[in-house]
Amino acid sequence: QVQLVESGGGTVQAGASLRLSCAASGRPFIWCTMGWFRQAPGKEREFVVTEDWCGGRTYYRDSVKGRFTISRDNVKNTAYLQMNSLKLEDTDVYYCAASSLSGGTYVSTSDYRYWGQGTQVTVST
């Protein structure tokens, strides 16, 4: 089984930055694609960014383009989401997800097999 453990959430003021981490452990798993999603209470989980490292394709949600950056440390088996210039509307629970799929743009939750437990990000005035 593969486990994804997130960390780095918290409460910050608008305009500040946070970096979320997603550490993978467990049996070997070729995770070509990493996605970050977010979800507000009573709403569907929506994609934030998806990156296919095997295929070399990254896709950001329009509202986070230029502010959020996904990255990965293969030695540590950890993915990151750097979030800058945070806005009130970025307040959500953020989830990382991993998939073995490659060659496409994977923005649906059904594309991902493994999920983290979620970490709360709250942006205040």
N, C-alpha and C positions, 0 to 999 in steps of 0.2 A: 504494500500500500504506500502511496505517496502522500506526504503531509506538507501542507503549505501553512506557514505561520507568519502572520503579519505583525508589524510593529510600526511605531512612529506617529500614530495619530495623536490628536490633542486639540486643545482650544487655543486659537491664535486670533489676533486682530486682523481686520481686513488690510490687505497689502503685504502681509507677512508671508513667510515661506515655511513649508514642512517637507520632509522627505519620508516617504513610506518605504518600508522594506518588506520583502516577501521571501522567506527562507524555505527552501525545499529540502526535504529529507525523506528517507525511506528507500524502497527498492529502486534500482536504476530505471530511469524513465527518460525517454528522449522527448523533451518538451520543446518543440520547435517554436511554438507560439505562446506568448504570455499576454494576458489581458488584464487590465484594471477596469473594474466596474464600480458603480456607486448606486446607492439606493436610499431613498428617503422613505419615512414611514408612510405606508399606504400607497406607495408608488412602485412601479416595476423597476427592476434592476436595469440600469442603462450602462452601455459601454462608455469608457472614458478614453482609453487608448488600447490598441492592440498592435503587437509587434511579432512578425514572423521572422525569427532570427535565421532560420534555415533558408527561407526564401528572400530575405532582405527587404521586407516591406513593413512599413510602419504607418499606422492610420490613427489620427487623433480626432476626437470629437471637436466640432468647430469651436465650441465655447471655451475650449482649453488650449487651443493652438497658440503657440508662442509663449504660453505660461507653464505648461506641464511638459516634463521630459521623462521618457521611460529609458531605463538602462539595465544592464545585467552584468554580474560578476560571475563568470563560469567557474572560477576556482572556489568561490564561496557558495555556489549554487543559490545565489540570491539575486532577486530582481528589485529594482527601485523605481519609485515614482517621485520625481522631484517636482514639487508644486510651488510655483512662485506667484506673486501678485494675487494672493487668494482673495476671493470675493465672497460675499455673504451667501450667494447661491451655490457655492461649492460645498456648503455644509451638507454632509451625508455620511453614511457608513460606506467605507471603501473596501472592496474585495479584490484580491488577486486571484487569477485563475490560470491554469496551465493546460495546454492541449498538445497532442502530437501532430495535429493537422498542419499542413504547410501548402503554400501556393495560392492562397486566397486571402480574403480580408474577413476576419472572423469577429463579427460584432455581436453575435447572438450568444446568449448564455448557454444554449444547447450545443455550441461548438466546443465547450470546455468540459473536461472530465473531472478535473481536480480544482478545489476551491479552498481559499483560506477562510478563517473564521470571521473576518471583518474587523475593521478598526474605525473608530469614530473620528471624524474630522469636523470640528465646529469653528466657524469663522464668525467673529463678533465685531461690532462697531467699536 
